[in-house]
């Protein structure tokens, strides 16, 4: 996924129809990840919050 300003664009199909998942905390790395899924093509990626 690619951020353009406030919008998030799918790198596979170019759609802006992105669904954000619930934030998930990782205790080992002290990082919080969020799954982003494109509603048009189904492409998924993880983003550090």
Helices and strands as residue ranges (DSSP letters): E 2-4, E 7-9, E 18-20, E 24-26, E 31-38, E 44-48
